[in-house]
Structures are given as C-alpha cells and as structure tokens.
Amino acid sequence: MKHITLPAIAALAMLAAACTQQSPADANAAALVDAAERQADQIEGAADTEADALKNQADQLEAQASNAGGYTGERLKTRANALDREADIIEDQGEAKAGAVKDAARAEADRVRAR
C-alpha cells in the first residue's frame, strides 16, 4: 500500500477548501434561495392552516347532515362538499404561490451569479 506524504495531504486539503469556498455572488444567490424557501414554507403553512379549518367545518357539517337527514341533511352535505372543495383550492393556491416565490428567487439567484 502506498503512503501518502504530508505535503500531498496538505495540497489535497487546500484544494478541497478552495473548491468549497463561495464567491460573494454565489453566497448572495444562496441567501436569496434560502430566504425564498423559508417564505414559501410560511405561505404553504398558512394555506394548510386555513384549509384545515375549512375541512374541520366540513366534517362538522357532515356529522350534522347524518343526524338531520332529509332535505336538511342534503343541504348540509352540499355545504360540507363546498367547504372541502374550497380547502383543496386554498391548498393548491398556497402551493402555486410558494412555487412562484421559489421560481422568482432562483431566477434572481441566476441573475446575481451571472454578474
């Protein structure tokens, strides 16, 4: 087995350090993307919270509909279905907004790196 000399180890360490250092532009670009990720997480979290509240209301209406029966039950089921659908739309909207934030940040990061 070959022995690695101390100068060779030092050279490899310096090479590895040079490869991992970021330029200021790369650091700024990474910071933009990180901030966008956090903002996107907040947007999705808020949408999920709102959607969960609507789904809970829908569940309550479905329970009331089961107890009520008849036309009243049908009306309550219709409201519950509408709330479920609205919750789905809110989740989709949150995902779309979060995706747009991420896409904009990636585009800006590419612009910063290109300078």
C-alpha positions, 0 to 999 in steps of 0.5 A: 500500500502506498503512503501518502506524504504530508505535503500531498495531504496538505495540497489535497486539503487546500484544494478541497477548501478552495473548491468549497469556498463561495464567491460573494455572488454565489453566497448572495444567490444562496441567501436569496434561495434560502430566504425564498424557501423559508417564505414559501414554507410560511405561505404553504403553512398558512394555506394548510392552516386555513384549509384545515379549518375549512375541512374541520367545518366540513366534517362538522357539517357532515356529522350534522347532515347524518343526524338531520337527514332529509332535505336538511341533511342534503343541504348540509352535505352540499355545504360540507362538499363546498367547504372541502372543495374550497380547502383543496383550492386554498391548498393548491393556491398556497402551493402555486404561490410558494412555487412562484416565490421559489421560481422568482428567487432562483431566477434572481439567484441566476441573475446575481451569479451571472454578474 
